[in-house]
Amino acid sequence: MLNRRQFLASAAAAAAASKLSFAADSSAPLLKGKAEHVISIWLGGGMSQIDTFDPKALGDPKKKVAGSYYPSIKTAVKGVEVCEHLPKVAKLMDRVTAVRTINHEVIDEHAAATNRMHTGRPVSGTVVYPSLGSMIAHERGAAADSAPPYVLIGYPNVTRGPGFLGARDSYLYLTDTSQGPAGLSRPEGITADRQGRRESLLATLRKNQGAASDSHLRDYEMAIDQSLKLSGPEFTRAFRLDEEKADLRAGYGGEFGQRCLLSRRLIERGVRFIEVSHNLNFLNGTGWDVHNAGILKQHELIKDLDDAMSALMIDLESRKLLDKTLIVITGEFGRPPQFDSGGGRGHQGSCFSCVLAGGGLRHTGAYGETDELSKKIVKDPVSVPDFFATIHAALGIDYTKNLYDGDRPVPITDQGKPIAALFG
């Protein structure tokens, strides 16, 4: 039996061995893709993998028999099936990989799981970690001087923010595709000449005061400079969706689809990372969090996703942008195969699906294997850090490097390793 000193020594040795192992692995040649942009689709509430991208035998909510809620259909990839409400995406699965073995230990708390799937780490009491979008903005910046690096189409919160990276790597957000971000357009009565005089006065004041020494002031001045750039016609034109052909807009579907269409227009103007939230709970009353009766109209959400995702992929491909744009679909967790007392589903973090499409990856339709109920992982588990490392690698970012919280080094992922099968 180990005494306290022996136990601590063993634990320290194990931790050191783990770090050495990771360091040895990180000395191997880095996997490096050629993607230039990310469109990240967030399905808040938690998409049911067994009812979408990892279908199994049919269950029966009335008899409480675990299983899929819908029948499955074949796809463009032999042996890979998806839910019957994804017929358009099914035809495009050769450009898609449903990663079926994502896992983490958070199941009871939406906020904590949302943080995990945005930062790749558990909530910390000492460090505010940056989101994936902010990390990519930090590493790659915008693809054009007239665009911001990171745009959020949905509601902002700290999990999507820059954390210790600071305000310069934060997002520009909007909630209404018909109006664009608040504050970018000039108020009525402010003519171009008047705006020009204001900018001239600002430049004079800055010249007289000298360069700011405080990092927070520098970030603030940088935000002012960026807002002046973004208020110009070159960038704000991205929000004029009425410039698109009517049949193309119709093909994208409703509000969520229009957000996806806008994301395409934004990457064309140089935005590096865009998160598109599918926070349209009015479709079924609960969104993707399908407890109890929320599951009855879950198919409407899935059809909405099918329309928008397929239209986005085809649109990007027609413009030779699909190989340059990595589409990522995530939620905070999945759902169990069992039905709850109201016929819906609870939460499941131990095994769920996230989706990658385009981005120049070597797609396989699906990656990883789960058991007969999509409850346990059978082969090729993928941790959240592994998933993040895969996204970083796809964009040519060194997934073994450190970021810095002041003088403190923080690995860009929590020892994540990319899915090697998707590269080469």
C-alpha positions in Angstrom: 0.0 0.0 0.0 1.4 3.4 -1.0 2.0 6.0 1.7 1.3 9.7 1.0 4.9 10.5 -0.1 5.0 7.5 -2.5 1.6 8.4 -3.9 2.7 12.0 -4.6 5.9 10.9 -6.2 4.1 8.4 -8.4 1.5 11.1 -9.5 4.3 13.6 -10.3 6.1 11.0 -12.4 2.9 10.1 -14.3 2.3 13.8 -15.0 5.8 14.3 -16.2 5.6 11.2 -18.4 2.4 12.5 -19.9 4.0 15.8 -20.7 7.1 14.1 -22.2 5.0 11.9 -24.3 3.1 14.9 -25.7 6.3 16.7 -26.3 7.7 13.7 -28.2 4.6 13.5 -30.3 4.7 17.2 -31.0 8.2 16.8 -32.5 6.6 14.7 -35.3 5.9 16.6 -38.6 2.9 18.9 -38.1 -0.2 18.2 -40.1 -1.0 21.2 -42.1 -4.0 22.0 -44.3 -4.8 24.8 -46.7 -8.1 26.1 -45.5 -8.4 29.9 -45.3 -11.8 30.4 -43.5 -14.1 28.7 -41.0 -17.9 28.9 -40.9 -18.8 27.4 -37.6 -22.5 26.4 -37.2 -23.6 26.3 -33.6 -26.7 24.1 -32.7 -27.3 25.4 -29.2 -29.1 22.9 -27.0 -27.4 19.9 -28.3 -28.1 18.1 -31.6 -29.2 14.5 -31.2 -26.6 12.4 -33.0 -28.7 9.3 -33.1 -31.4 11.3 -34.9 -29.1 13.0 -37.4 -25.5 11.9 -38.3 -25.2 8.6 -36.4 -28.5 6.8 -36.9 -29.2 3.4 -35.4 -32.2 1.0 -35.3 -35.5 2.6 -34.8 -36.7 3.1 -31.2 -40.2 3.6 -29.8 -40.8 6.6 -27.4 -44.2 5.3 -26.4 -42.9 1.9 -25.5 -39.6 3.4 -24.1 -37.5 1.3 -26.6 -34.2 3.1 -27.1 -33.1 3.9 -30.6 -33.4 6.5 -33.4 -36.5 8.6 -33.8 -36.4 8.5 -37.6 -35.5 6.0 -40.3 -32.1 6.4 -41.9 -31.1 6.8 -45.6 -28.0 6.0 -47.7 -25.6 8.7 -48.6 -23.0 9.4 -51.4 -20.5 7.4 -49.2 -20.9 3.7 -49.2 -21.8 2.3 -45.7 -22.5 5.8 -44.3 -26.1 6.6 -43.5 -27.9 9.7 -42.1 -31.4 10.6 -40.9 -34.2 10.6 -43.5 -34.6 14.4 -42.9 -31.1 15.1 -44.3 -31.6 14.0 -48.0 -29.8 17.0 -49.5 -26.8 16.7 -47.3 -26.8 12.9 -47.9 -25.9 13.5 -51.5 -22.9 15.6 -50.5 -21.5 13.3 -47.8 -18.4 12.7 -49.9 -17.4 16.3 -49.0 -18.3 15.8 -45.3 -17.0 13.9 -42.3 -19.4 13.3 -39.4 -17.0 12.8 -36.4 -19.2 10.4 -34.4 -17.0 9.9 -31.4 -16.6 13.4 -29.8 -16.7 13.1 -26.0 -16.5 15.1 -22.8 -17.7 14.6 -19.3 -20.2 17.5 -19.0 -23.8 16.5 -19.3 -25.9 18.4 -16.7 -25.0 22.0 -17.4 -25.6 23.7 -20.8 -23.4 26.7 -19.9 -20.4 24.6 -18.9 -20.7 22.4 -21.9 -21.1 25.4 -24.2 -17.9 26.8 -22.7 -16.1 23.5 -23.3 -17.2 23.3 -26.9 -16.1 26.9 -27.6 -12.8 27.0 -25.7 -11.8 23.4 -25.7 -11.3 23.4 -21.9 -13.2 23.2 -18.6 -14.1 26.4 -16.9 -11.2 27.7 -14.8 -11.2 29.9 -11.7 -7.9 31.5 -12.6 -7.8 31.7 -16.5 -10.4 33.0 -18.9 -9.6 30.9 -22.0 -10.2 32.3 -25.5 -12.8 30.8 -27.8 -11.8 28.9 -31.0 -12.9 31.9 -33.0 -10.7 34.3 -31.1 -7.7 31.8 -31.3 -8.0 31.6 -35.0 -8.4 35.4 -35.3 -5.3 35.8 -33.2 -3.3 33.3 -35.3 -4.5 34.2 -38.8 -6.0 37.6 -38.6 -8.5 38.9 -41.2 -8.0 37.8 -44.8 -8.5 41.4 -45.9 -7.7 44.8 -44.4 -11.3 46.0 -44.8 -12.8 43.1 -42.8 -12.8 41.9 -39.2 -11.2 38.5 -38.4 -14.2 37.2 -36.4 -17.9 37.7 -36.8 -20.6 36.2 -34.7 -24.1 35.9 -36.1 -26.2 35.3 -33.0 -26.1 36.4 -29.3 -22.7 37.2 -27.7 -21.4 35.9 -24.4 -18.1 35.3 -22.7 -17.6 31.7 -24.0 -17.3 33.1 -27.5 -14.9 35.9 -26.5 -11.2 36.4 -26.6 -10.4 35.6 -22.9 -6.8 36.4 -22.0 -6.0 37.3 -25.6 -7.7 40.7 -25.2 -10.2 42.8 -27.1 -8.3 42.9 -30.4 -9.2 39.2 -31.0 -12.9 39.6 -30.1 -15.9 39.4 -32.4 -18.1 41.7 -34.3 -21.7 40.5 -33.8 -25.1 40.9 -35.2 -28.5 39.3 -34.6 -30.5 40.6 -37.6 -29.3 39.6 -41.1 -31.4 42.4 -42.6 -29.6 45.2 -40.7 -26.0 44.1 -40.1 -24.0 45.0 -36.9 -25.4 47.8 -34.8 -23.2 50.9 -34.8 -21.4 50.5 -38.1 -23.7 52.7 -40.2 -23.7 56.4 -39.8 -26.7 58.0 -38.0 -29.0 60.0 -40.1 -27.8 63.6 -40.5 -24.1 62.6 -40.4 -23.0 63.3 -44.0 -19.7 62.0 -45.5 -18.2 65.4 -45.2 -19.1 65.7 -41.5 -17.7 62.2 -40.9 -14.5 63.2 -42.6 -14.2 66.2 -40.4 -14.7 64.0 -37.3 -12.0 61.6 -38.4 -9.6 64.5 -39.1 -10.2 65.9 -35.6 -9.6 62.4 -34.1 -6.3 62.1 -36.0 -5.2 65.5 -34.7 -6.0 64.6 -31.1 -4.1 61.3 -31.4 -1.0 63.1 -32.9 -0.9 65.6 -30.1 -1.3 63.0 -27.3 1.3 60.6 -28.6 1.2 56.8 -28.8 -0.8 55.1 -26.0 1.4 53.1 -23.6 -1.4 51.1 -21.9 -2.4 47.9 -23.8 -6.0 48.5 -23.0 -5.9 51.9 -24.6 -4.1 50.5 -27.6 -6.8 47.9 -28.0 -9.5 50.6 -27.7 -7.8 52.7 -30.4 -7.5 49.7 -32.6 -11.2 49.0 -32.2 -12.0 52.6 -33.2 -9.8 52.2 -36.3 -11.5 48.9 -37.3 -15.0 50.4 -36.8 -14.1 53.2 -39.1 -12.9 50.8 -41.7 -16.0 48.5 -41.4 -18.4 51.4 -41.7 -17.3 52.0 -45.2 -19.3 50.7 -48.2 -16.9 47.9 -49.1 -17.7 45.9 -46.0 -21.3 47.0 -45.3 -22.3 45.8 -48.7 -21.9 42.3 -47.5 -25.2 42.7 -45.6 -27.3 43.5 -48.7 -28.7 40.0 -49.2 -31.2 41.4 -51.6 -28.3 41.5 -54.2 -28.5 37.7 -54.4 -30.7 36.0 -56.9 -34.1 35.1 -55.5 -33.8 31.4 -56.2 -30.5 31.2 -54.5 -31.9 32.9 -51.4 -34.9 30.6 -51.4 -32.6 27.5 -51.6 -30.9 28.5 -48.4 -34.3 28.5 -46.6 -35.4 30.7 -43.7 -33.6 32.9 -41.2 -30.9 30.3 -40.4 -30.3 29.8 -44.1 -30.0 33.5 -44.6 -27.4 33.6 -41.9 -25.4 30.9 -43.7 -25.8 32.9 -47.0 -24.5 36.0 -45.2 -21.5 34.0 -43.9 -20.5 33.2 -47.5 -20.7 36.9 -48.4 -18.6 37.7 -45.3 -15.8 35.3 -46.2 -15.7 36.7 -49.7 -14.8 40.0 -48.1 -12.1 38.6 -45.9 -13.6 37.5 -42.6 -11.6 34.6 -41.3 -14.0 33.0 -38.8 -17.8 33.2 -38.6 -20.0 31.6 -36.0 -23.6 31.1 -37.2 -26.0 30.3 -34.4 -29.1 28.2 -35.0 -30.9 29.7 -32.0 -34.4 29.6 -33.5 -36.3 27.9 -30.8 -39.7 29.1 -32.2 -39.5 26.3 -34.7 -40.3 23.6 -32.2 -40.4 25.5 -28.8 -37.2 24.1 -27.4 -34.6 24.3 -30.1 -32.1 21.4 -30.2 -32.7 20.7 -26.4 -35.4 18.2 -27.2 -36.7 17.1 -23.8 -40.2 15.9 -23.6 -42.5 17.3 -26.4 -39.7 19.3 -28.0 -38.8 16.2 -30.0 -42.1 16.2 -31.8 -41.0 18.9 -34.2 -37.3 18.2 -34.1 -37.5 17.2 -37.7 -38.2 20.9 -38.6 -34.8 21.8 -37.2 -33.1 19.0 -39.1 -34.8 20.0 -42.3 -33.7 23.6 -41.7 -30.1 22.4 -41.3 -30.4 20.2 -44.4 -31.5 23.1 -46.6 -29.0 25.6 -45.3 -25.9 23.3 -45.1 -26.5 21.8 -48.6 -27.1 25.2 -50.2 -24.0 26.6 -48.5 -21.8 23.8 -49.7 -23.0 23.9 -53.2 -22.8 27.7 -53.3 -19.2 27.7 -52.0 -18.2 24.9 -54.4 -19.6 26.8 -57.4 -17.4 29.8 -56.4 -14.3 27.5 -55.8 -14.4 28.4 -52.1 -15.4 25.0 -50.5 -11.8 23.7 -50.4 -10.8 27.0 -48.8 -13.6 27.1 -46.3 -14.0 24.6 -43.4 -17.6 24.2 -42.3 -17.9 23.0 -38.7 -21.1 22.0 -37.0 -21.1 21.6 -33.2 -23.4 21.8 -30.1 -22.6 21.5 -26.4 -23.4 17.7 -26.3 -25.5 15.0 -27.8 -28.6 13.1 -26.7 -28.9 9.5 -25.2 -30.7 6.8 -27.1 -33.3 6.3 -24.3 -36.4 8.4 -24.3 -37.4 10.5 -21.2 -40.8 10.3 -19.5 -42.2 12.8 -22.0 -40.9 11.0 -25.0 -38.0 13.3 -25.7 -34.3 12.9 -24.9 -31.9 14.0 -22.1 -28.2 15.0 -22.4 -25.2 12.9 -23.4 -21.6 14.0 -23.4 -19.8 10.7 -23.4 -20.5 10.1 -27.1 -21.8 12.5 -29.7 -21.3 13.8 -33.3 -19.8 17.0 -34.7 -19.4 17.6 -38.4 -16.7 18.9 -40.7 -17.2 19.7 -44.3 -15.0 21.2 -47.1 -11.8 22.9 -46.0 -9.6 20.8 -48.3 -9.8 17.8 -46.0 -9.8 14.2 -47.1 -13.4 13.4 -46.2 -14.7 10.0 -45.4 -18.4 10.5 -44.7 -18.0 9.5 -41.1 -15.1 9.0 -38.7 -15.2 6.9 -35.5 -17.5 4.1 -34.5 -20.2 3.9 -31.8 -22.1 0.9 -30.4 -25.6 -0.2 -31.6 -27.2 2.7 -29.7 -24.7 5.5 -30.2 -24.2 5.4 -26.5 -20.6 4.2 -26.2 -17.5 4.7 -28.3 -16.2 1.5 -30.0 -13.4 2.9 -32.1 -11.4 6.1 -32.7 -12.5 8.4 -29.8 -12.0 12.1 -30.5 -11.6 14.4 -27.5 -12.6 18.1 -27.7 -8.9 19.1 -27.8 -8.4 16.6 -30.7 -11.3 18.2 -32.6 -9.9 21.7 -32.0 -6.4 20.5 -33.1 -8.0 19.2 -36.3 -9.5 22.6 -37.0 -6.3 24.4 -36.3 -4.3 22.0 -38.5 -6.8 22.4 -41.3 -6.0 26.2 -41.2 -2.3 25.7 -41.1 -2.1 26.7 -37.4 0.6 25.0 -35.2 -1.6 23.0 -32.8 1.4 22.3 -30.5 2.3 26.0 -29.8 1.7 28.1 -26.7 -0.4 31.2 -26.4 0.5 33.5 -23.5 -1.7 34.8 -20.6 0.8 37.6 -19.7 4.0 35.6 -19.1 2.2 32.3 -18.5 2.4 29.9 -21.4 -1.0 28.2 -22.3 -1.0 25.5 -24.9 -3.3 26.4 -27.8 -5.1 23.1 -27.3 -5.2 20.9 -24.2 -2.8 18.4 -25.7 -5.0 17.8 -28.7 -3.9 15.7 -31.7 -5.6 16.2 -35.1 -7.5 13.4 -36.8 -4.6 12.3 -39.1 -6.9 10.3 -41.5 -8.4 13.6 -42.7 -5.1 14.9 -44.0 -2.8 13.9 -46.9 
